[in-house]
Amino acid sequence: MNKNVFHPKYEAKPILNKVPEITLFFWIIKILTTGMGEVTSDYLATHIDPVIAVAVTGLCLISALAVQLSIRKYVAWIYWLNVVMVSIFGTMAADVLHVGFGIPYLVSTMFFVIALTIIFITWYVSEKTLSIHSIFTRRRELFYWATVLTTFALGTAAGDMTATTMNLGYFFSGVIFASLIAIPAIGYWKFGLNEIFAFWFAYILTRPLGASFADWMGVPVSRGGLGIGTGVVSLGLTIIIFCLVGYMALTRKDIKENE
């Protein structure tokens, strides 16, 4: 029996850590990608056939992940391209459940909470850690991206639930999630909250935070937004993300010295 399959300590570790260091730039780019994915998904769904939009986005995500999995170290452009594609596809996955199948946002939110919990438990039982500083095996990388995809879908459903089902509107939903994200930050800095728990708590909340404010800027005034347009907001966020990722790639501020 090949014991390599059953215990992580026997698995080869030929690659370096595949995720960036957690800096202020990481959180800024992450929040921007959540907003960009939300409005881009909405734009595509209203300007082309939704089935085609989902299919094309899914193929782009698979292609980006294939490149990410094939490299041996963190590369800023490739990593953040995957985050962007996950953001767009994750939004579509949550919207399909509601728009396509008529599933209430409360139900889809609970579904994704359960799915995320199962992934975390399976990941921890298999690898004995949920730390993103240990993404240096293929199996951990697969767990990581499965988690990221599910957090995006969960955040989309939760954000839409507060904005529409609970009638709070996009702006006040964003304010609520901005307040909630302070909990893990303050808990970690001031009260010794577990670093891994604080990270994933904040990571999950970045999705509805960024998406709520992006929706607020993009949707018409009649729906409680600024009416700028999803296409314009998507383009603007894309340009900012491109510039910030380019800065990270050039300065390597998101990579440890020994890497």
VMD Tcl script that draws the C-alpha trace (Angstrom):
set ca {
  {0.00 0.00 0.00}
  {1.34 3.40 -0.95}
  {1.32 5.49 2.24}
  {2.09 8.69 0.31}
  {-1.61 9.02 -0.39}
  {-2.65 9.03 3.25}
  {-0.25 11.21 5.18}
  {1.04 14.69 4.28}
  {4.48 14.15 5.80}
  {5.27 11.62 3.08}
  {4.23 13.93 0.26}
  {7.00 15.50 -1.79}
  {7.43 19.24 -1.42}
  {9.15 20.34 -4.62}
  {7.49 23.77 -4.79}
  {7.78 26.99 -2.82}
  {4.86 28.62 -1.05}
  {2.34 29.48 -3.77}
  {0.56 32.45 -2.17}
  {1.70 36.02 -1.45}
  {2.69 37.40 1.92}
  {-0.23 38.96 3.79}
  {0.39 42.70 3.61}
  {-1.82 45.78 3.37}
  {-1.52 45.53 -0.42}
  {-2.87 41.97 -0.27}
  {-6.06 43.11 1.45}
  {-6.50 46.12 -0.84}
  {-6.15 44.03 -4.00}
  {-8.34 41.28 -2.56}
  {-11.21 43.70 -1.82}
  {-10.86 45.29 -5.25}
  {-11.05 41.88 -6.96}
  {-14.25 41.07 -5.08}
  {-15.91 44.22 -6.33}
  {-14.54 43.76 -9.83}
  {-15.79 40.17 -9.99}
  {-19.27 41.20 -8.83}
  {-19.87 43.94 -11.38}
  {-18.12 42.06 -14.20}
  {-20.38 39.06 -13.62}
  {-23.45 41.31 -13.64}
  {-22.27 43.06 -16.81}
  {-21.64 39.80 -18.66}
  {-24.95 38.29 -17.55}
  {-26.90 41.26 -18.94}
  {-24.97 41.74 -22.18}
  {-24.51 38.16 -23.41}
  {-26.37 34.89 -22.97}
  {-25.94 33.88 -19.28}
  {-25.24 30.24 -20.23}
  {-22.47 31.32 -22.57}
  {-21.12 33.73 -19.94}
  {-20.91 30.97 -17.32}
  {-19.33 28.51 -19.78}
  {-16.69 30.95 -21.03}
  {-15.86 32.16 -17.52}
  {-15.60 28.56 -16.31}
  {-13.18 27.67 -19.12}
  {-11.09 30.76 -18.38}
  {-10.96 29.81 -14.69}
  {-9.91 26.24 -15.47}
  {-7.17 27.51 -17.80}
  {-5.89 30.00 -15.22}
  {-5.86 27.33 -12.50}
  {-4.00 24.94 -14.79}
  {-1.24 27.53 -15.21}
  {-1.20 28.27 -11.47}
  {-0.87 24.58 -10.60}
  {1.87 24.04 -13.18}
  {4.31 26.62 -11.80}
  {6.61 25.94 -8.84}
  {6.42 29.25 -6.98}
  {4.25 32.31 -6.42}
  {3.98 34.61 -9.45}
  {1.94 37.76 -8.83}
  {0.30 38.03 -12.26}
  {-0.74 34.39 -12.35}
  {-1.97 34.28 -8.76}
  {-4.13 37.40 -9.02}
  {-5.48 36.38 -12.44}
  {-6.81 33.28 -10.71}
  {-8.34 35.34 -7.90}
  {-10.09 37.56 -10.47}
  {-11.44 34.56 -12.39}
  {-12.57 32.89 -9.16}
  {-14.29 36.14 -8.21}
  {-16.24 36.34 -11.46}
  {-17.13 32.64 -11.55}
  {-17.96 32.51 -7.85}
  {-20.40 35.37 -8.32}
  {-22.02 33.57 -11.23}
  {-22.30 30.34 -9.23}
  {-24.22 32.10 -6.46}
  {-26.38 34.05 -8.91}
  {-27.27 30.93 -10.89}
  {-28.72 29.31 -7.76}
  {-30.93 32.35 -7.16}
  {-31.82 33.56 -10.65}
  {-31.68 30.25 -12.49}
  {-33.21 27.95 -9.88}
  {-35.12 30.40 -7.70}
  {-33.27 29.43 -4.53}
  {-33.52 32.19 -1.87}
  {-30.28 33.92 -0.92}
  {-30.72 32.77 2.68}
  {-30.76 29.14 1.56}
  {-27.79 29.53 -0.81}
  {-25.86 31.37 1.91}
  {-26.40 28.49 4.33}
  {-25.48 26.00 1.59}
  {-22.14 27.71 0.96}
  {-21.50 28.00 4.73}
  {-21.92 24.23 5.03}
  {-19.78 23.61 1.94}
  {-17.01 25.85 3.29}
  {-17.15 24.16 6.68}
  {-16.78 20.74 5.05}
  {-13.78 21.95 3.03}
  {-12.09 23.40 6.13}
  {-12.66 20.22 8.14}
  {-11.41 17.98 5.33}
  {-8.39 20.22 4.77}
  {-7.47 20.24 8.46}
  {-7.98 16.49 8.94}
  {-5.83 15.81 5.91}
  {-3.07 18.38 6.45}
  {-3.25 19.29 10.18}
  {-3.10 22.99 9.25}
  {-5.13 25.66 7.50}
  {-2.25 28.11 7.28}
  {-1.74 29.78 3.92}
  {1.96 29.97 4.74}
  {2.17 26.23 4.10}
  {0.81 26.05 0.55}
  {3.77 24.14 -0.83}
  {2.20 20.81 -1.84}
  {-0.24 20.12 -4.65}
  {-2.93 18.82 -2.30}
  {-2.79 21.89 -0.06}
  {-2.96 24.13 -3.10}
  {-6.11 22.35 -4.29}
  {-7.66 22.76 -0.83}
  {-6.70 26.43 -0.88}
  {-8.35 27.22 -4.22}
  {-11.45 25.19 -3.35}
  {-11.72 27.31 -0.21}
  {-11.18 30.56 -2.10}
  {-13.86 29.69 -4.68}
  {-16.37 28.79 -1.98}
  {-15.69 31.97 0.00}
  {-16.42 34.04 -3.10}
  {-19.71 32.25 -3.73}
  {-20.64 32.53 -0.05}
  {-19.80 36.23 0.07}
  {-21.88 36.91 -3.03}
  {-24.93 35.16 -1.60}
  {-24.51 36.83 1.80}
  {-24.06 40.29 0.32}
  {-27.10 39.97 -1.93}
  {-29.09 38.58 1.00}
  {-28.45 41.63 3.17}
  {-28.89 44.09 0.30}
  {-32.06 42.67 -1.26}
  {-33.72 40.05 0.95}
  {-33.20 42.10 4.11}
  {-33.78 45.36 2.17}
  {-30.70 47.07 3.61}
  {-29.48 48.28 0.24}
  {-25.98 47.92 -1.19}
  {-24.39 50.87 0.60}
  {-25.56 49.94 4.10}
  {-24.67 46.31 3.43}
  {-21.14 47.47 2.66}
  {-21.05 49.50 5.86}
  {-22.16 46.48 7.89}
  {-19.50 44.21 6.41}
  {-16.87 46.93 6.85}
  {-17.77 46.99 10.54}
  {-17.71 43.20 10.82}
  {-14.29 42.91 9.21}
  {-12.88 45.01 12.04}
  {-13.64 42.15 14.44}
  {-10.87 39.77 13.29}
  {-8.47 42.68 12.78}
  {-8.90 44.05 16.30}
  {-9.10 40.55 17.75}
  {-5.76 39.61 16.22}
  {-3.90 42.85 17.00}
  {-5.22 43.49 20.48}
  {-6.53 40.25 21.96}
  {-4.36 37.51 20.51}
  {-7.02 35.96 18.26}
  {-5.65 32.91 16.44}
  {-3.86 34.12 13.31}
  {-5.30 31.48 10.98}
  {-8.87 31.95 12.24}
  {-8.55 35.74 11.99}
  {-7.23 35.49 8.43}
  {-10.02 33.30 7.10}
  {-12.67 35.27 9.02}
  {-11.47 38.47 7.35}
  {-10.97 36.77 3.98}
  {-14.58 35.62 3.86}
  {-15.88 39.08 4.76}
  {-13.85 40.85 2.05}
  {-16.15 39.35 -0.56}
  {-19.49 40.89 0.51}
  {-17.64 44.07 1.54}
  {-16.13 44.75 -1.87}
  {-19.12 43.43 -3.80}
  {-21.64 45.57 -1.89}
  {-19.82 48.83 -2.58}
  {-19.17 47.85 -6.22}
  {-22.86 47.08 -6.70}
  {-23.75 50.38 -5.03}
  {-21.62 52.25 -7.54}
  {-22.79 50.26 -10.55}
  {-26.54 49.69 -10.17}
  {-29.12 52.29 -11.24}
  {-30.36 54.99 -8.86}
  {-33.76 53.27 -8.88}
  {-32.15 50.29 -7.15}
  {-30.35 52.43 -4.58}
  {-27.06 52.81 -6.44}
  {-25.07 55.65 -7.96}
  {-25.89 54.58 -11.50}
  {-22.33 54.70 -12.82}
  {-22.84 51.41 -14.65}
  {-21.43 47.93 -14.07}
  {-19.25 48.13 -17.18}
  {-17.61 51.40 -16.16}
  {-17.06 50.25 -12.56}
  {-15.62 46.93 -13.78}
  {-13.20 48.69 -16.12}
  {-12.11 51.15 -13.45}
  {-11.46 48.43 -10.87}
  {-9.64 46.31 -13.44}
  {-7.23 49.16 -14.22}
  {-6.51 49.76 -10.53}
  {-5.95 46.03 -9.90}
  {-3.65 45.82 -12.93}
  {-1.55 48.72 -11.63}
  {-1.30 47.35 -8.08}
  {-0.42 43.82 -9.21}
  {2.17 45.28 -11.57}
  {3.65 47.19 -8.64}
  {3.78 43.99 -6.58}
  {5.43 42.09 -9.42}
  {8.10 44.77 -9.83}
  {8.84 45.49 -6.17}
  {8.29 41.93 -4.86}
  {6.90 43.39 -1.64}
  {4.63 40.37 -1.33}
  {7.44 37.82 -1.38}
  {9.70 36.79 1.47}
  {13.37 37.73 1.20}
  {14.50 34.09 1.03}
  {12.20 33.33 -1.88}
}
mol new
graphics top color blue
foreach p $ca { graphics top sphere $p radius 0.5 }
foreach p [lrange $ca 0 end-1] q [lrange $ca 1 end] { graphics top cylinder $p $q radius 0.2 }
display resetview
